[in-house]
Amino acid sequence: MWLHEYITEETSGLIRVSDPMHDFTFQISGDCPVQGWGTVAEREFYFRARGDKWSCEVADAEGHLPSDGSNSSNGYYREGNWPDTSWIPLRKALLLIDKCMSEYFDQRKARYYPQSSSDDP
């Protein structure tokens, strides 16, 4: 999608991203687990990769993350498997986050701008 274009800092153990168009600011760092946190569209964002699983989430409008028990339809949560994901390279983690954020923004767009049905005049 676009996140790699907005890297503002990259070292061997840290990537910072700031995308003003999508109001997205976050960082990824660490090993075992690899974690990312920040904000997207004024909502809390969290990414975690540990063991053989990763998860990516964005808080709902009330500020609750899905992993904290919120099942609001306007939050976002995805998880997946990745072999030995605790040691995933940060650039690969960024690609997973990028894919998730593409899906998140597509869902937001569909929610706020639903397509009209064929029955509409």
C-alpha positions in Angstrom: 0.0 0.0 0.0 1.9 3.0 1.2 3.5 2.8 4.6 7.1 2.2 3.4 6.9 5.7 1.8 6.4 7.3 5.2 9.3 5.9 7.2 10.7 8.7 9.2 13.4 6.8 11.1 14.9 3.4 10.7 17.7 1.7 12.7 18.5 -1.9 13.2 15.9 -2.2 16.0 13.3 0.4 15.2 11.1 1.7 12.4 9.0 4.9 12.9 6.3 5.8 10.4 4.3 8.9 10.0 1.6 9.3 7.4 -0.2 12.6 7.7 -2.7 11.8 5.0 -4.2 8.9 7.0 -3.3 10.5 10.4 -1.1 7.4 11.1 1.9 7.6 13.5 3.5 4.5 14.9 6.7 2.6 15.6 7.8 -1.0 15.4 10.5 -2.4 17.5 11.7 -5.4 19.6 12.4 -9.1 19.4 10.3 -11.8 21.0 7.8 -10.1 20.8 8.0 -7.6 17.9 5.6 -4.9 18.7 4.1 -1.8 17.0 2.0 0.9 18.6 0.7 4.4 17.9 -2.4 5.9 16.4 -4.4 5.7 13.2 -7.2 8.1 12.4 -7.1 9.3 16.1 -7.5 5.7 17.4 -5.1 3.5 19.3 -3.2 1.0 17.1 -1.3 -2.1 18.3 0.6 -4.8 16.5 2.2 -7.8 18.2 4.2 -10.8 16.8 5.1 -13.6 19.2 5.6 -17.3 18.9 4.0 -18.3 15.6 1.2 -15.7 15.6 0.8 -12.0 14.9 -2.1 -9.7 15.5 -3.0 -6.1 14.4 -5.8 -4.0 15.9 -7.3 -0.6 16.0 -9.5 0.6 18.8 -13.2 1.3 18.3 -14.6 4.8 18.5 -14.8 4.6 22.3 -11.1 3.8 22.5 -11.4 0.1 23.3 -9.1 -2.4 21.6 -10.7 -5.7 20.4 -8.1 -7.7 22.4 -9.4 -6.0 25.6 -12.8 -7.6 25.0 -14.5 -5.0 22.8 -16.5 -6.4 20.0 -17.6 -3.1 18.5 -18.1 -3.2 14.8 -16.1 -0.1 14.3 -12.9 -1.5 15.8 -10.5 -3.7 13.8 -8.7 -6.9 14.6 -6.8 -9.4 12.4 -4.4 -12.2 13.3 -2.4 -14.7 11.4 0.4 -17.3 11.6 4.0 -16.7 10.6 6.8 -19.2 11.4 8.9 -18.0 14.3 7.2 -14.6 14.2 8.9 -13.5 17.4 12.0 -12.9 15.2 10.2 -11.4 12.1 12.3 -8.7 10.5 10.8 -5.3 11.1 10.4 -4.6 7.4 8.3 -7.8 7.1 6.2 -6.7 10.1 5.7 -3.4 8.3 4.3 -5.3 5.3 1.8 -7.1 7.5 0.7 -3.9 9.1 0.5 -2.3 5.6 -1.8 -5.0 4.5 -4.0 -4.7 7.6 -4.2 -1.0 7.3 -5.3 -1.3 3.7 -8.1 -3.6 4.8 -9.0 -1.3 7.7 -9.3 1.8 5.5 -11.3 -0.2 2.9 -13.7 -1.3 5.7 -14.0 2.3 7.0 -14.7 3.6 3.5 -17.4 0.9 3.0 -19.0 1.7 6.4 -19.2 5.4 5.8 -19.8 5.4 2.1 -21.9 2.3 1.3 -22.5 1.5 -2.3 -26.0 2.1 -3.5 -28.1 -0.9 -4.3 -29.4 -1.6 -7.8 -32.9 -0.9 -6.6 -32.1 2.8 -6.1 -33.6 5.1 -8.7 
